[in-house]
Amino acid sequence: MYEEISLQAGRAAGELLEVSGLKAGDLFVVGCSSSEVVGQRIGKGSSMEAAQAVFKGIYPVLKERGIYIAAQCCEHLNRALILEAEAAGKFGYEIVNVRPWAHAGGSFATAVWENLEHPAAVEHIRAKAGMDIGATLIGMHLKEVAVPVRLSLNRIGEATLVCARTRPRFIGGERARYQEELK
């Protein structure tokens, strides 16, 4: 079961990266309910094994491209995010003093914390793309304007998968001309 979860997560991350236009040094946010992945209701069946499997699928795909992962914590940590301290510094995000665990922050954020080289927590980011695994509500951590992305799969384990990328705002009106590569 966990091997299949890793494969699904990696495949989804790869597909999203293909359409999102992220480059090395960009941020990719992931919200993941391990409870939902294993078929439980969000917050009711936390699974470190499922969280590790999702991380094992996504992280190598991002790392290979030089893209930073940002793991959204659960509401018990006000949806703070776990990322490399280097990324927090690069983007000017203030590091806060908290360490997630399975019941405050969630299993996925804990798995990310345990696997990053120099993990840090921050309260806010603006990522260019992201995956919401199990209705964790990542929208607050995406740049404007979020664009939904449909992938070839819509579940990881038993959890619903919703993905998004962002694009620059279109401004100006009917006489404006836009740069194709920015759409």
C-alpha positions as CSV (number, residue, x, y, z in Angstrom):
1,M,0.0,0.0,0.0
2,Y,2.7,2.6,1.0
3,E,4.7,1.8,-2.1
4,E,1.7,2.6,-4.3
5,I,1.1,5.9,-2.3
6,S,4.8,6.9,-3.0
7,L,4.4,6.1,-6.7
8,Q,1.1,8.1,-6.9
9,A,2.6,11.1,-5.1
10,G,5.7,11.1,-7.2
11,R,3.7,10.8,-10.4
12,A,1.4,13.7,-9.4
13,A,4.3,15.9,-8.4
14,G,6.0,15.3,-11.8
15,E,2.9,16.0,-13.8
16,L,2.2,19.2,-11.9
17,L,5.8,20.4,-12.5
18,E,5.4,19.7,-16.2
19,V,2.6,22.3,-16.5
20,S,3.5,24.7,-13.7
21,G,6.7,26.2,-15.1
22,L,8.5,26.1,-11.8
23,K,12.3,26.6,-11.9
24,A,15.1,25.8,-9.6
25,G,14.8,27.8,-6.4
26,D,11.0,28.1,-6.5
27,L,8.6,27.0,-3.8
28,F,6.2,24.1,-4.0
29,V,3.6,23.8,-1.2
30,V,2.1,20.5,-0.1
31,G,-0.7,20.1,2.3
32,C,-1.3,16.4,3.1
33,S,-3.8,14.7,5.5
34,S,-2.2,11.3,6.2
35,S,-5.6,10.4,7.7
36,E,-7.3,10.9,4.4
37,V,-4.6,9.1,2.5
38,V,-5.4,5.9,4.6
39,G,-9.1,6.3,4.3
40,Q,-9.9,8.0,7.6
41,R,-11.5,11.4,8.2
42,I,-9.0,14.3,8.3
43,G,-7.4,14.6,11.7
44,K,-8.8,11.2,12.9
45,G,-6.2,8.6,11.8
46,S,-2.8,10.2,11.5
47,S,-0.3,7.9,9.9
48,M,3.4,8.5,9.9
49,E,3.8,5.6,7.5
50,A,1.5,7.2,4.9
51,A,3.1,10.6,5.5
52,Q,6.6,9.2,4.9
53,A,5.3,7.4,1.7
54,V,3.9,10.7,0.3
55,F,7.2,12.5,1.2
56,K,9.2,9.7,-0.4
57,G,7.3,10.1,-3.6
58,I,7.3,13.9,-3.9
59,Y,10.6,15.0,-2.5
60,P,13.0,13.4,-4.9
61,V,11.0,14.8,-7.9
62,L,11.4,18.3,-6.4
63,K,15.0,17.9,-5.2
64,E,16.1,16.7,-8.7
65,R,14.9,20.0,-10.1
66,G,16.2,22.2,-7.3
67,I,12.7,23.2,-6.1
68,Y,12.0,23.7,-2.4
69,I,9.2,21.8,-0.7
70,A,7.1,23.7,1.9
71,A,4.9,21.4,4.0
72,Q,1.7,22.9,5.4
73,C,1.1,22.1,9.1
74,C,-2.4,21.5,10.3
75,E,-4.6,24.1,12.0
76,H,-3.1,23.3,15.5
77,L,0.0,25.2,14.3
78,N,-2.1,27.8,12.4
79,R,-1.1,26.2,9.1
80,A,2.6,27.1,9.5
81,L,4.9,25.7,7.0
82,I,8.0,23.5,7.2
83,L,10.8,24.2,4.7
84,E,14.6,24.3,4.4
85,A,16.0,27.2,6.5
86,E,17.9,28.2,3.3
87,A,14.6,28.7,1.5
88,A,13.2,30.8,4.4
89,G,16.3,33.0,4.2
90,K,16.2,33.3,0.4
91,F,12.6,34.5,0.4
92,G,13.0,36.6,3.6
93,Y,10.5,34.6,5.6
94,E,10.7,35.0,9.4
95,I,11.5,31.7,11.1
96,V,9.2,30.8,14.0
97,N,10.0,28.6,17.0
98,V,7.9,25.4,16.7
99,R,8.5,21.8,15.7
100,P,5.6,19.8,14.3
101,W,4.6,16.4,15.6
102,A,1.9,14.0,14.6
103,H,-0.8,15.6,16.7
104,A,0.2,19.3,16.3
105,G,1.4,20.1,12.8
106,G,0.5,16.7,11.4
107,S,2.3,13.6,10.2
108,F,3.3,15.0,6.8
109,A,4.8,18.2,8.2
110,T,6.6,16.0,10.8
111,A,7.9,13.7,8.1
112,V,9.2,16.7,6.2
113,W,10.8,18.1,9.3
114,E,12.6,14.8,10.0
115,N,13.9,14.5,6.4
116,L,15.1,18.0,5.6
117,E,18.7,18.9,6.1
118,H,18.0,22.1,8.0
119,P,14.3,22.3,8.7
120,A,12.6,25.5,9.8
121,A,9.1,26.7,10.4
122,V,7.5,29.9,9.0
123,E,4.0,31.3,9.2
124,H,3.5,32.5,5.6
125,I,4.8,31.8,2.1
126,R,3.8,32.5,-1.5
127,A,4.4,29.3,-3.5
128,K,4.1,29.1,-7.3
129,A,2.4,25.7,-7.3
130,G,1.1,23.1,-4.9
131,M,-0.7,19.9,-4.1
132,D,-3.6,19.6,-1.7
133,I,-3.9,16.0,-0.6
134,G,-7.0,15.4,1.4
135,A,-8.7,18.8,1.5
136,T,-6.1,20.6,3.7
137,L,-6.7,24.0,2.1
138,I,-3.4,25.2,0.7
139,G,-4.8,28.2,-1.1
140,M,-3.6,30.7,1.5
141,H,0.0,29.8,0.6
142,L,-0.2,30.2,-3.1
143,K,0.7,33.4,-5.1
144,E,-2.1,35.2,-6.9
145,V,-3.5,34.1,-9.4
146,A,-4.1,30.4,-8.6
147,V,-5.1,28.2,-11.6
148,P,-6.5,24.7,-11.0
149,V,-4.5,21.9,-12.7
150,R,-6.1,18.6,-13.5
151,L,-3.7,15.6,-13.5
152,S,-4.1,12.1,-14.8
153,L,-4.9,11.0,-11.2
154,N,-7.2,12.7,-8.7
155,R,-6.3,10.6,-5.6
156,I,-3.3,9.7,-3.5
157,G,-4.2,6.6,-1.6
158,E,-7.8,7.3,-0.5
159,A,-7.3,11.1,-0.4
160,T,-8.7,13.5,-2.9
161,L,-6.0,15.4,-4.8
162,V,-6.4,19.0,-5.9
163,C,-3.4,20.8,-7.6
164,A,-2.8,24.4,-8.6
165,R,-0.2,26.5,-10.3
166,T,-0.1,30.3,-10.4
167,R,0.3,32.9,-13.1
168,P,0.9,36.6,-13.1
169,R,-2.2,38.8,-13.1
170,F,-3.5,40.0,-16.4
171,I,-4.0,43.8,-16.2
172,G,-5.0,46.5,-18.6
173,G,-8.2,45.4,-20.4
174,E,-9.1,44.7,-24.0
175,R,-6.3,46.8,-25.6
176,A,-3.6,45.2,-23.5
177,R,-1.2,42.7,-25.0
178,Y,0.2,39.9,-22.9
179,Q,3.4,37.9,-22.9
180,E,2.6,34.3,-24.0
181,E,5.2,32.7,-21.7
182,L,3.7,34.3,-18.7
183,K,0.1,33.1,-19.1
